[in-house]
């Protein structure tokens, strides 16, 4: 049975998102390609101008991490590094949005200029236990937790990003990535102390959201790193969204969602993570979904890379070099993109890297010295990211542990039983087509056919709707039209058509007679128990043949068949085919236009319909 991935019937109450009504209007991406949907959070060096140009050209939202610039010059504060980094990014692209990383639990506070005020106020420090001992964020006991139940302490925390906003003349800070916004507490607190700490944190984060919104007219966002699958409480911390503009799921298919020791996915938890992202997106909030290249565990190595569970058929062995991590990033990219597209909306962004040191762990390429970082080379930067996708045609459809979702120019398949082997994104447009240099149109055709077969004839009623939309590369035919046609051929014509034994579509991926793929769903219902199922063979643009039987569901469209009777067998098939033609030179034996072929086998009738401006070769 098909189950649609939909938010729960009871979503967050009205007004739950966001702290000032809705996420900032700029927190929306288009559907041109995955490249337009990328979020990145990284440090810890200061970007060169060339690196800033790359980042500005490959990410739409950039969060500048704690201690950025500290490695280059220990006297540089995170606040200073943020202003320098944001200014450099916006010089290359003013539309890039920049967020300041700021931890609710004071992680690495020593890198911030704002640390001095907290360190000078012991009365703001969090204490626990019967002795009232100070609770520290670091093992060395140098950075105390803030007691969030103290109003003056909350005002200090809010004031640090506000000072950055002022120092940047209100032009460089587009928001804050607030880490640790969940309901967890430091060890050593009583139950009552923990409740007070969590409530104080909620007031603190919502106070920052209000302060930034009031100062900028709602231009900024506060995104909390809050969703997690460690605990089922409060819908995995989804309730914390009420006081923020957005929320991040930092762990998708890693850490708590990985089974030890073999590294297989905990499928129910991964499925729940997808659901939480979809629910957050449904509120209109700013949402970030972080995907990663492997079955991560908490056992970090000496180089700061996460641990790696298992070594089996479901995942590769643990990388031990930058080259190994680069290979993992490229291998897991189709799985990560398919997972993201399963729940993607215009307000959901994707994060993908090996870890947070973007200079060595995957955010920025190092072409001049490839062995010094894990990122792919700039010339091989995630080819899937630049392929046209187009708007979604509906929500994802779940069958077992496989989610399929159709877009105007692509179909994503997420297979949690076989994450690497089964997950993929199939693109229908040419590889050289991109949102930045495309023009023309793409034809999307929906054909519905009702077949009634008697002993010696086949009656066909076909309704074809062709809509030419979206973008096409300069090498393709430009089309702009919408037509609807309904035809019911006489029985004689149908009988003649039924004698065609096969229909073959010849495609060539490179020289290209026709590049095509099924874009939505096909649902068929053979009614004769003695019927043999006839397979359709299609050669898509990657050159590999795929075979689909009439009982295979490959789209979301379902149409009920006509009433069955003992004297005939019936089948109703609804399918959408997206054809992206690159017309060849004129050649003998090639025809152009709309073609309907009927193949008959064992009492079952299968109709294959293609409407495209392309060259097709039919076997006869």
RODO-2510 file (C-alpha; in nm, 4 decimals, decimal comma):
residues 620
     n   res          X          Y          Z
     1     x     0,0000     0,0000     0,0000
     2     x     0,1280     0,3477    -0,0859
     3     x     0,1768     0,5890     0,2000
     4     x     0,2347     0,9548     0,1283
     5     x     0,4934     1,1392     0,3328
     6     x     0,2751     1,4114     0,4823
     7     x     0,3005     1,6167     0,7979
     8     x     0,0972     1,4940     1,0910
     9     x    -0,2650     1,6015     1,0903
    10     x    -0,2045     1,8025     1,4013
    11     x     0,0771     2,0429     1,3140
    12     x     0,2121     2,3234     1,5223
    13     x    -0,0547     2,5605     1,6419
    14     x    -0,1264     2,8771     1,4469
    15     x     0,1473     3,1321     1,4938
    16     x     0,3959     2,8727     1,6228
    17     x     0,6388     2,9880     1,3564
    18     x     0,7960     3,2239     1,3754
    19     x     0,9020     3,4708     1,6446
    20     x     0,7765     3,7585     1,4280
    21     x     0,5171     3,5813     1,2166
    22     x     0,7197     3,4185     0,9382
    23     x     1,0726     3,3505     0,8258
    24     x     1,2328     3,6365     0,6331
    25     x     1,1154     3,6521     0,2734
    26     x     1,4661     3,5898     0,1395
    27     x     1,4731     3,2431     0,2977
    28     x     1,3404     3,0834    -0,0202
    29     x     1,5205     2,9078    -0,3010
    30     x     1,4163     2,8513    -0,6577
    31     x     1,3933     2,5069    -0,8161
    32     x     1,6464     2,5564    -1,0934
    33     x     1,8994     2,3063    -0,9532
    34     x     2,0270     2,1708    -0,6213
    35     x     2,3020     2,4332    -0,6335
    36     x     2,0381     2,6971    -0,5555
    37     x     1,9365     2,5095    -0,2393
    38     x     2,2718     2,4840    -0,0606
    39     x     2,3447     2,5926     0,2973
    40     x     2,6908     2,5696     0,4543
    41     x     2,8185     2,6155     0,8095
    42     x     3,1974     2,6195     0,8441
    43     x     3,5179     2,7743     0,9878
    44     x     3,7917     2,8088     1,1122
    45     x     4,0244     3,0016     0,8881
    46     x     3,9617     3,3274     0,7078
    47     x     3,8705     3,2854     0,3424
    48     x     4,0964     3,4168     0,0707
    49     x     3,9288     3,6228    -0,1990
    50     x     3,9352     3,3258    -0,4369
    51     x     3,7794     3,0999    -0,1743
    52     x     3,5128     3,3607    -0,1018
    53     x     3,4306     3,3756    -0,4721
    54     x     3,3814     2,9973    -0,4764
    55     x     3,1648     2,9969    -0,1633
    56     x     2,9508     3,2850    -0,2905
    57     x     2,8992     3,0996    -0,6175
    58     x     2,8089     2,7627    -0,4645
    59     x     2,6063     2,8339    -0,1476
    60     x     2,3054     3,0547    -0,0917
    61     x     2,3262     3,0736     0,2886
    62     x     2,6602     3,0710     0,4730
    63     x     2,6977     3,0326     0,8507
    64     x     3,0337     3,1510     0,9847
    65     x     3,1481     2,9209     1,2650
    66     x     3,2937     2,9889     1,6083
    67     x     3,6673     3,0612     1,6156
    68     x     3,6800     3,1494     1,2454
    69     x     4,0018     3,3393     1,1837
    70     x     4,1489     3,2260     1,5144
    71     x     4,3776     2,9738     1,3459
    72     x     4,5181     3,2422     1,1177
    73     x     4,5590     3,4993     1,3918
    74     x     4,4712     3,4071     1,7523
    75     x     4,4044     3,7699     1,8386
    76     x     4,1202     3,7856     1,5836
    77     x     3,7777     3,7409     1,7436
    78     x     3,4890     3,5522     1,5883
    79     x     3,2944     3,8773     1,5629
    80     x     3,5742     4,0377     1,3610
    81     x     3,6162     3,7306     1,1427
    82     x     3,2424     3,7233     1,0707
    83     x     3,2406     4,0845     0,9532
    84     x     3,5464     4,0300     0,7315
    85     x     3,4081     3,7053     0,5892
    86     x     3,0582     3,8381     0,5255
    87     x     3,1919     4,1505     0,3564
    88     x     3,4146     3,9420     0,1302
    89     x     3,1308     3,7068     0,0346
    90     x     2,8872     3,9880    -0,0395
    91     x     3,1393     4,1674    -0,2584
    92     x     3,1225     3,8644    -0,4863
    93     x     2,7456     3,8209    -0,4576
    94     x     2,5344     4,0626    -0,2504
    95     x     2,2476     3,8123    -0,2486
    96     x     2,4426     3,5564    -0,0427
    97     x     2,3035     3,5458     0,3115
    98     x     2,5404     3,5259     0,6084
    99     x     2,4643     3,3930     0,9572
   100     x     2,6710     3,4206     1,2761
   101     x     2,7180     3,0948     1,4670
   102     x     2,6340     3,1517     1,8350
   103     x     2,6024     2,8718     2,0922
   104     x     2,3395     2,8748     2,3667
   105     x     2,5788     2,6570     2,5700
   106     x     2,8835     2,8839     2,5278
   107     x     3,0903     2,6378     2,3262
   108     x     3,4339     2,7856     2,2403
   109     x     3,3327     3,1142     2,3963
   110     x     3,6986     3,2087     2,4344
   111     x     3,7050     3,2995     2,0628
   112     x     3,4436     3,5748     2,1053
   113     x     3,5020     3,9301     2,2198
   114     x     3,1788     3,8965     2,4143
   115     x     3,3320     3,6350     2,6453
   116     x     3,4822     3,8950     2,8757
   117     x     3,1469     4,0140     3,0053
   118     x     3,0323     3,6660     3,1095
   119     x     3,3674     3,5763     3,2661
   120     x     3,3491     3,8926     3,4755
   121     x     3,0072     3,8029     3,6205
   122     x     3,0156     3,4897     3,8411
   123     x     2,6586     3,5653     3,9429
   124     x     2,5531     3,4734     3,5875
   125     x     2,7247     3,1338     3,5986
   126     x     2,5275     2,8103     3,6120
   127     x     2,5728     2,6044     3,9276
   128     x     2,4506     2,2593     4,0192
   129     x     2,4448     1,9920     4,2823
   130     x     2,4165     2,0319     4,6564
   131     x     2,7462     2,2195     4,6712
   132     x     2,6463     2,4732     4,4088
   133     x     2,9599     2,4016     4,2055
   134     x     3,0055     2,5958     3,8813
   135     x     2,9266     2,3918     3,5706
   136     x     3,1727     2,4398     3,2853
   137     x     3,1402     2,3789     2,9136
   138     x     3,5007     2,2644     2,8710
   139     x     3,7069     1,9977     3,0425
   140     x     3,9667     2,2554     3,1499
   141     x     3,7073     2,4414     3,3556
   142     x     3,7618     2,7804     3,1956
   143     x     3,4247     2,8577     3,0305
   144     x     3,1175     2,8450     3,2577
   145     x     2,7676     2,7771     3,1352
   146     x     2,5364     3,0766     3,1425
   147     x     2,2551     3,0542     3,3957
   148     x     1,9749     3,1254     3,1519
   149     x     1,7256     3,1874     3,4319
   150     x     1,9067     3,5154     3,5121
   151     x     1,7524     3,7952     3,2980
   152     x     2,0745     3,9982     3,2906
   153     x     2,2621     3,6928     3,1663
   154     x     2,0085     3,6416     2,8873
   155     x     2,0469     4,0084     2,7901
   156     x     2,4225     3,9568     2,7608
   157     x     2,3763     3,6574     2,5280
   158     x     2,1319     3,8534     2,3102
   159     x     2,3673     4,1501     2,3033
   160     x     2,6613     3,9738     2,1393
   161     x     2,4949     3,9256     1,7943
   162     x     2,3284     4,2649     1,8279
   163     x     2,6753     4,4207     1,8659
   164     x     2,7843     4,2473     1,5444
   165     x     2,4781     4,3870     1,3678
   166     x     2,5690     4,7364     1,4841
   167     x     2,9369     4,7015     1,3935
   168     x     2,8424     4,5926     1,0433
   169     x     2,6072     4,8902     1,0024
   170     x     2,3169     4,6499     0,9765
   171     x     2,4195     4,5300     0,6299
   172     x     2,6270     4,2131     0,6767
   173     x     2,4400     4,0099     0,9396
   174     x     2,1404     3,8273     0,7949
   175     x     2,0778     3,6158     1,1013
   176     x     2,2102     3,3779     1,3646
   177     x     2,2571     3,0013     1,3710
   178     x     2,1846     2,9328     1,7379
   179     x     2,3355     2,6017     1,8437
   180     x     2,1966     2,3873     2,1235
   181     x     1,8384     2,5110     2,1204
   182     x     1,6965     2,1754     2,2298
   183     x     1,5760     2,0796     2,5747
   184     x     1,8967     1,9143     2,6939
   185     x     2,0666     2,0258     3,0146
   186     x     2,4254     2,0181     3,1425
   187     x     2,4989     1,7345     3,3820
   188     x     2,4728     1,8117     3,7492
   189     x     2,1388     1,9947     3,7482
   190     x     1,8373     1,8796     3,9473
   191     x     1,5114     1,8232     3,7628
   192     x     1,3885     2,1628     3,8751
   193     x     1,7155     2,3273     3,7794
   194     x     1,7006     2,1680     3,4350
   195     x     1,3441     2,2893     3,3786
   196     x     1,4465     2,6432     3,4736
   197     x     1,7492     2,6253     3,2446
   198     x     1,5425     2,5066     2,9464
   199     x     1,2774     2,7729     3,0007
   200     x     1,5437     3,0415     3,0331
   201     x     1,7037     2,9238     2,7097
   202     x     1,3687     2,9453     2,5325
   203     x     1,3201     3,3028     2,6500
   204     x     1,6769     3,3885     2,5533
   205     x     1,6506     3,2592     2,1951
   206     x     1,3079     3,4109     2,1331
   207     x     1,4378     3,7369     2,2803
   208     x     1,7200     3,7410     2,0251
   209     x     1,4719     3,6665     1,7481
   210     x     1,2569     3,9622     1,8547
   211     x     1,5518     4,1968     1,8976
   212     x     1,6929     4,1251     1,5521
   213     x     1,3518     4,1474     1,3889
   214     x     1,2796     4,4827     1,5518
   215     x     1,6191     4,6222     1,4527
   216     x     1,6020     4,5098     1,0893
   217     x     1,2323     4,5184     1,0086
   218     x     1,2093     4,1401     0,9957
   219     x     1,5006     4,0997     0,7538
   220     x     1,6939     3,8561     0,9748
   221     x     1,6391     3,4974     1,0868
   222     x     1,7290     3,2991     1,3960
   223     x     1,7691     2,9319     1,3042
   224     x     1,8047     2,6916     1,5950
   225     x     1,9996     2,3682     1,5779
   226     x     1,7289     2,1772     1,7581
   227     x     1,5776     1,8780     1,5782
   228     x     1,7294     1,5464     1,6840
   229     x     1,6321     1,1812     1,7118
   230     x     1,8044     1,1073     2,0425
   231     x     1,4764     1,1465     2,2253
   232     x     1,1179     1,1204     2,1012
   233     x     1,0078     1,3928     2,3455
   234     x     0,8131     1,6872     2,2047
   235     x     0,8280     1,5589     1,8476
   236     x     1,2070     1,5455     1,8578
   237     x     1,2327     1,9080     1,9754
   238     x     1,0047     2,0405     1,7016
   239     x     0,8224     2,2359     1,9722
   240     x     1,1281     2,4622     2,0139
   241     x     1,0507     2,6160     1,6752
   242     x     0,7850     2,8313     1,8413
   243     x     1,0385     3,0933     1,9501
   244     x     1,2573     3,0944     1,6377
   245     x     1,2407     3,1660     1,2660
   246     x     1,3765     2,8277     1,1679
   247     x     1,5234     2,4984     1,2751
   248     x     1,8003     2,2613     1,1680
   249     x     1,8132     1,8843     1,1582
   250     x     2,1883     1,8441     1,2051
   251     x     2,1902     1,4649     1,1905
   252     x     2,0317     1,2879     0,8955
   253     x     2,1154     0,9163     0,8679
   254     x     2,4121     0,9509     1,1056
   255     x     2,4949     0,9185     1,4774
   256     x     2,1755     0,8250     1,6655
   257     x     2,0188     0,6997     1,3389
   258     x     2,2957     0,4432     1,2741
   259     x     2,2951     0,0904     1,4166
   260     x     2,6129    -0,0305     1,5808
   261     x     2,8408    -0,2006     1,5125
   262     x     2,7570    -0,2722     1,1474
   263     x     2,6622     0,0825     1,0419
   264     x     2,3230    -0,0028     0,8922
   265     x     2,0560     0,2646     0,9081
   266     x     1,7978     0,2611     1,1841
   267     x     1,5226     0,2918     0,9256
   268     x     1,2367     0,3926     1,1617
   269     x     1,4466     0,6770     1,3056
   270     x     1,5621     0,7951     0,9625
   271     x     1,2015     0,7914     0,8420
   272     x     1,1026     0,9909     1,1489
   273     x     1,3745     1,2445     1,0708
   274     x     1,2229     1,2935     0,7254
   275     x     0,8827     1,3443     0,8810
   276     x     1,0110     1,6064     1,1241
   277     x     1,1717     1,8066     0,8435
   278     x     0,8454     1,7918     0,6481
   279     x     0,6481     1,9072     0,9522
   280     x     0,8849     2,1963     1,0171
   281     x     0,8688     2,2987     0,6517
   282     x     0,4899     2,2971     0,6609
   283     x     0,4932     2,5789     0,9167
   284     x     0,6724     2,8122     0,6742
   285     x     0,9831     2,8208     0,8916
   286     x     1,3391     2,8354     0,7664
   287     x     1,4613     2,4724     0,7665
   288     x     1,8078     2,3206     0,7174
   289     x     1,8630     1,9485     0,6600
   290     x     2,2240     1,8404     0,7110
   291     x     2,3337     1,5314     0,5153
   292     x     2,6670     1,3539     0,5520
   293     x     2,8826     1,1080     0,3552
   294     x     2,8786     0,8007     0,5767
   295     x     2,7509     0,6098     0,8825
   296     x     2,8907     0,8520     1,1411
   297     x     2,9550     0,7754     1,5065
   298     x     3,0802     0,9867     1,7980
   299     x     3,4325     0,8411     1,7910
   300     x     3,6110     1,1303     1,6160
   301     x     3,9610     1,0680     1,4812
   302     x     4,2773     1,2676     1,5405
   303     x     4,2067     1,4894     1,2392
   304     x     3,8627     1,5916     1,3592
   305     x     3,6617     1,3667     1,1266
   306     x     3,3650     1,1734     1,2692
   307     x     3,3883     0,8050     1,3488
   308     x     3,2620     0,5502     1,0990
   309     x     3,0504     0,2443     1,1804
   310     x     3,0895    -0,0934     1,0142
   311     x     3,2403    -0,2080     0,6894
   312     x     2,9773    -0,4044     0,5034
   313     x     2,7772    -0,4155     0,1846
   314     x     2,5751    -0,1109     0,2858
   315     x     2,8689     0,1279     0,3171
   316     x     3,2323     0,1684     0,2241
   317     x     3,5201     0,1252     0,4677
   318     x     3,6132     0,4176     0,6900
   319     x     3,8128     0,6860     0,5034
   320     x     4,1564     0,7500     0,6493
   321     x     4,2877     1,0134     0,4080
   322     x     4,1560     1,3283     0,2440
   323     x     4,1391     1,1357    -0,0828
   324     x     3,9261     0,8735     0,0921
   325     x     3,6899     1,1367     0,2288
   326     x     3,6655     1,2977    -0,1141
   327     x     3,5605     0,9635    -0,2607
   328     x     3,3025     0,9208     0,0171
   329     x     3,1590     1,2675    -0,0454
   330     x     3,1110     1,1895    -0,4129
   331     x     2,9771     0,8384    -0,3511
   332     x     2,7177     0,9461    -0,0948
   333     x     2,6086     1,2582    -0,2875
   334     x     2,3222     1,0849    -0,4793
   335     x     2,1856     0,9407    -0,1533
   336     x     2,2117     1,2790     0,0202
   337     x     2,0426     1,4641    -0,2647
   338     x     1,7653     1,2048    -0,2958
   339     x     1,7003     1,2293     0,0787
   340     x     1,6867     1,6069     0,0687
   341     x     1,4576     1,6177    -0,2359
   342     x     1,2203     1,3770    -0,0620
   343     x     1,1183     1,6550     0,1776
   344     x     1,2445     1,9670    -0,0033
   345     x     1,0261     2,2740    -0,0134
   346     x     1,1146     2,6308    -0,1110
   347     x     1,1979     2,7049     0,2551
   348     x     1,4176     2,3963     0,3111
   349     x     1,7919     2,4119     0,2413
   350     x     2,0461     2,1296     0,2157
   351     x     2,3817     2,1089     0,3929
   352     x     2,6474     1,8636     0,2722
   353     x     3,0108     1,8367     0,3794
   354     x     3,2369     1,5968     0,5706
   355     x     3,2492     1,8130     0,8860
   356     x     3,2721     2,1750     0,9940
   357     x     3,6272     2,2757     0,9079
   358     x     3,5250     2,3755     0,5609
   359     x     3,8801     2,4403     0,4463
   360     x     3,9868     2,0800     0,4979
   361     x     3,6583     1,8926     0,5423
   362     x     3,4648     1,9475     0,2253
   363     x     3,3183     2,2973     0,1857
   364     x     3,5894     2,4513    -0,0346
   365     x     3,8039     2,2782    -0,3000
   366     x     4,1826     2,2803    -0,2876
   367     x     4,2695     2,2282    -0,6529
   368     x     4,6299     2,3430    -0,6148
   369     x     4,7015     2,0813    -0,3473
   370     x     4,4278     1,8143    -0,3575
   371     x     4,5814     1,6022    -0,0819
   372     x     4,5280     1,8834     0,1713
   373     x     4,1468     1,8732     0,1813
   374     x     3,8518     1,6391     0,1404
   375     x     3,6472     1,8480    -0,1015
   376     x     3,6004     1,7420    -0,4638
   377     x     3,7966     1,9347    -0,7222
   378     x     3,6190     2,2434    -0,8492
   379     x     3,6101     2,0861    -1,1966
   380     x     3,4261     1,7812    -1,0558
   381     x     3,2089     1,9589    -0,8025
   382     x     2,9029     1,7374    -0,7482
   383     x     2,7699     1,7145    -1,1058
   384     x     2,4202     1,6404    -0,9697
   385     x     2,4092     1,9831    -0,8037
   386     x     2,3978     2,1668    -1,1386
   387     x     2,1385     1,9510    -1,3149
   388     x     1,7951     2,1127    -1,3621
   389     x     1,5279     1,9852    -1,1223
   390     x     1,2217     2,2054    -1,1553
   391     x     0,9357     2,2442    -0,9054
   392     x     0,7920     1,9341    -0,7350
   393     x     0,4822     1,7814    -0,8885
   394     x     0,3576     1,6634    -0,5489
   395     x     0,4764     1,5122    -0,2214
   396     x     0,6917     1,2029    -0,2011
   397     x     0,5237     0,8628    -0,2192
   398     x     0,6426     0,5898     0,0157
   399     x     0,6251     0,2216    -0,0749
   400     x     0,7912     0,0128     0,1939
   401     x     1,1163     0,1915     0,2713
   402     x     1,1448     0,3599    -0,0666
   403     x     1,0316     0,7183    -0,1242
   404     x     0,9777     0,8460    -0,4793
   405     x     0,9112     1,2070    -0,5661
   406     x     0,8579     1,3631    -0,9054
   407     x     0,9768     1,7041    -1,0153
   408     x     0,9290     1,8790    -1,3464
   409     x     1,2760     1,7830    -1,4626
   410     x     1,3807     1,5010    -1,2294
   411     x     1,2657     1,2114    -1,0130
   412     x     1,4246     1,1317    -0,6779
   413     x     1,4293     0,7815    -0,5302
   414     x     1,5338     0,7347    -0,1671
   415     x     1,5872     0,3722    -0,0694
   416     x     1,6615     0,3282     0,3012
   417     x     1,7064    -0,0481     0,2602
   418     x     1,9853     0,0054     0,0066
   419     x     2,0970     0,3676     0,0596
   420     x     2,3859     0,3682    -0,1859
   421     x     2,2752     0,1103    -0,4406
   422     x     1,9087     0,2055    -0,4529
   423     x     1,8983     0,5824    -0,3962
   424     x     1,9327     0,8103    -0,6967
   425     x     1,8071     1,1166    -0,8772
   426     x     1,7103     1,0728    -1,2420
   427     x     1,7365     1,3902    -1,4472
   428     x     1,5438     1,4438    -1,7697
   429     x     1,7206     1,7508    -1,9071
   430     x     2,0613     1,7423    -2,0779
   431     x     2,3712     1,7493    -1,8592
   432     x     2,4883     2,0735    -2,0157
   433     x     2,1663     2,2560    -1,9286
   434     x     2,1831     2,4896    -1,6304
   435     x     1,9740     2,7660    -1,4836
   436     x     2,2348     3,0248    -1,5724
   437     x     2,2597     2,9649    -1,9464
   438     x     1,9400     2,7946    -2,0542
   439     x     1,6629     2,9171    -2,2757
   440     x     1,3623     2,7800    -2,4597
   441     x     1,1126     2,5262    -2,3305
   442     x     1,0695     2,1678    -2,2249
   443     x     0,7691     1,9632    -2,3255
   444     x     0,5788     1,7778    -2,0551
   445     x     0,3102     1,5467    -2,1882
   446     x     0,0366     1,3742    -1,9914
   447     x    -0,1490     1,1040    -2,1805
   448     x    -0,4438     0,9117    -2,0402
   449     x    -0,5653     0,6098    -2,2340
   450     x    -0,8577     0,3797    -2,1762
   451     x    -0,8427     0,0459    -2,3554
   452     x    -1,1290    -0,1964    -2,4008
   453     x    -1,0225    -0,5272    -2,5558
   454     x    -1,2705    -0,7750    -2,6953
   455     x    -1,1901    -1,0970    -2,8684
   456     x    -1,0718    -0,9384    -3,1925
   457     x    -1,0410    -0,5637    -3,1498
   458     x    -0,9043    -0,2923    -2,9292
   459     x    -1,0848     0,0370    -2,8745
   460     x    -0,8695     0,3251    -2,7668
   461     x    -0,9768     0,6537    -2,6109
   462     x    -0,6830     0,8824    -2,5583
   463     x    -0,6676     1,2242    -2,4002
   464     x    -0,3361     1,4010    -2,4433
   465     x    -0,2333     1,7226    -2,2738
   466     x     0,0984     1,8735    -2,3712
   467     x     0,2435     2,1605    -2,1724
   468     x     0,5694     2,3210    -2,2767
   469     x     0,7446     2,4684    -1,9739
   470     x     1,0743     2,5461    -1,8079
   471     x     1,4147     2,5842    -1,9647
   472     x     1,5979     2,4181    -2,2440
   473     x     1,9558     2,4424    -2,3628
   474     x     2,0409     2,6261    -2,6806
   475     x     2,0927     2,2958    -2,8637
   476     x     1,7319     2,1896    -2,8131
   477     x     1,4117     2,2848    -2,9880
   478     x     1,2239     2,5743    -2,8281
   479     x     0,8527     2,5094    -2,7838
   480     x     0,5841     2,7254    -2,6238
   481     x     0,2304     2,5923    -2,6350
   482     x    -0,0345     2,4056    -2,4417
   483     x    -0,2705     2,1739    -2,6271
   484     x    -0,5349     1,9246    -2,5232
   485     x    -0,6762     1,6677    -2,7611
   486     x    -0,9200     1,3815    -2,7077
   487     x    -0,9588     1,1166    -2,9726
   488     x    -1,1628     0,7970    -2,9934
   489     x    -1,0631     0,6014    -3,3049
   490     x    -1,3211     0,3705    -3,4599
   491     x    -1,2944     0,0048    -3,3815
   492     x    -1,1466    -0,0718    -3,7210
   493     x    -0,8569     0,1597    -3,6550
   494     x    -0,8137     0,0134    -3,3118
   495     x    -0,8169    -0,3373    -3,4531
   496     x    -0,5513    -0,2411    -3,7011
   497     x    -0,3435    -0,0837    -3,4281
   498     x    -0,3716    -0,3916    -3,2123
   499     x    -0,1867    -0,5937    -3,4751
   500     x     0,1331    -0,3964    -3,4198
   501     x     0,3416    -0,6432    -3,2245
   502     x     0,5962    -0,4071    -3,0749
   503     x     0,6995    -0,0471    -3,0371
   504     x     1,0654     0,0446    -3,0085
   505     x     1,2021     0,3869    -2,9269
   506     x     1,5582     0,4408    -3,0357
   507     x     1,7577     0,6860    -2,8271
   508     x     2,1179     0,7852    -2,8406
   509     x     2,2530     0,9568    -2,5305
   510     x     2,5328     1,1488    -2,7015
   511     x     2,4236     1,2264    -3,0569
   512     x     2,0645     1,2134    -2,9425
   513     x     1,7674     1,1102    -3,1409
   514     x     1,5657     1,1463    -2,8228
   515     x     1,6402     1,1923    -2,4540
   516     x     1,3451     1,0814    -2,2489
   517     x     1,2321     0,9499    -1,9120
   518     x     0,9104     0,8850    -1,7271
   519     x     0,8403     1,1880    -1,5095
   520     x     0,5405     1,0953    -1,2975
   521     x     0,3569     0,7748    -1,2213
   522     x     0,2215     0,4952    -1,4247
   523     x    -0,0453     0,2778    -1,2679
   524     x    -0,1937    -0,0114    -1,4619
   525     x    -0,4499    -0,2739    -1,3745
   526     x    -0,4565    -0,5876    -1,5924
   527     x    -0,7824    -0,7717    -1,5335
   528     x    -0,7306    -1,1038    -1,7016
   529     x    -0,5640    -1,3589    -1,4799
   530     x    -0,4266    -1,5345    -1,7882
   531     x    -0,2678    -1,2181    -1,9262
   532     x     0,1036    -1,2034    -1,9649
   533     x     0,2714    -0,8838    -1,8565
   534     x     0,4476    -0,7053    -2,1386
   535     x     0,7559    -0,5040    -2,0466
   536     x     0,8429    -0,1632    -2,1892
   537     x     1,2121    -0,1026    -2,2560
   538     x     1,3297     0,2577    -2,2481
   539     x     1,6855     0,3751    -2,3022
   540     x     1,7292     0,6945    -2,0988
   541     x     1,9873     0,9649    -2,1578
   542     x     2,2562     0,7878    -1,9528
   543     x     2,2604     0,5103    -2,2064
   544     x     2,1493     0,2363    -1,9684
   545     x     1,8265     0,0499    -2,0414
   546     x     1,5557     0,0272    -1,7780
   547     x     1,2600    -0,2089    -1,7969
   548     x     0,9244    -0,1356    -1,6387
   549     x     0,6351    -0,3796    -1,6309
   550     x     0,2741    -0,2584    -1,6393
   551     x     0,2343    -0,3471    -1,2728
   552     x     0,5248    -0,1287    -1,1646
   553     x     0,4318     0,2065    -1,0123
   554     x     0,6618     0,4822    -1,1255
   555     x     0,4455     0,7921    -1,0701
   556     x     0,1923     0,9422    -0,8341
   557     x    -0,1049     0,9403    -1,0731
   558     x    -0,3677     0,6727    -1,0161
   559     x    -0,6778     0,6318    -1,2333
   560     x    -0,9437     0,3671    -1,1748
   561     x    -0,9953     0,1262    -1,4649
   562     x    -1,3344     0,0835    -1,6333
   563     x    -1,5711    -0,1791    -1,4982
   564     x    -1,4533    -0,5294    -1,5811
   565     x    -1,6669    -0,7830    -1,7632
   566     x    -1,6316    -1,1472    -1,8529
   567     x    -1,6191    -1,0764    -2,2260
   568     x    -1,3309    -0,8337    -2,2295
   569     x    -1,0242    -0,7310    -2,0394
   570     x    -0,9560    -0,3710    -1,9433
   571     x    -0,6639    -0,1593    -1,8482
   572     x    -0,6298     0,2092    -1,7722
   573     x    -0,2864     0,3623    -1,7858
   574     x    -0,1930     0,7146    -1,6888
   575     x     0,1587     0,8263    -1,7535
   576     x     0,3619     1,1419    -1,8016
   577     x     0,6645     1,1447    -2,0256
   578     x     0,9110     1,4297    -2,0331
   579     x     1,1034     1,4493    -2,3573
   580     x     1,4021     1,6725    -2,4062
   581     x     1,4958     1,6577    -2,7714
   582     x     1,8202     1,7500    -2,9343
   583     x     1,7172     1,7222    -3,2993
   584     x     1,9566     1,5389    -3,5337
   585     x     2,0100     1,6194    -3,9003
   586     x     1,7327     1,4992    -4,1297
   587     x     1,7682     1,1322    -4,2143
   588     x     1,5649     0,8802    -4,4055
   589     x     1,3376     0,6624    -4,2019
   590     x     1,2947     0,9112    -3,9172
   591     x     0,9625     1,0697    -3,8332
   592     x     0,8796     1,3677    -3,6135
   593     x     0,5673     1,4373    -3,4133
   594     x     0,3212     1,2564    -3,1916
   595     x     0,3267     0,8783    -3,2078
   596     x     0,1051     0,6263    -3,0339
   597     x     0,2009     0,2617    -3,0530
   598     x     0,0073    -0,0370    -2,9198
   599     x     0,1733    -0,3640    -2,8229
   600     x    -0,0361    -0,6737    -2,7575
   601     x     0,0800    -0,9828    -2,5733
   602     x    -0,1078    -1,2702    -2,4166
   603     x    -0,4396    -1,0885    -2,3983
   604     x    -0,3000    -0,7826    -2,2246
   605     x    -0,2862    -0,4515    -2,4086
   606     x    -0,0143    -0,1996    -2,3348
   607     x    -0,0150     0,1495    -2,4829
   608     x     0,2998     0,3577    -2,5073
   609     x     0,2435     0,7231    -2,5954
   610     x     0,5079     0,9817    -2,6672
   611     x     0,4429     1,3412    -2,7702
   612     x     0,7608     1,5306    -2,8459
   613     x     0,9330     1,7378    -3,1052
   614     x     1,2083     1,4843    -3,1678
   615     x     1,3115     1,2128    -3,4069
   616     x     1,1816     0,8665    -3,3298
   617     x     1,2533     0,5330    -3,4954
   618     x     0,9745     0,2734    -3,4837
   619     x     1,0165    -0,0947    -3,5461
   620     x     0,7362    -0,2341    -3,7277
***
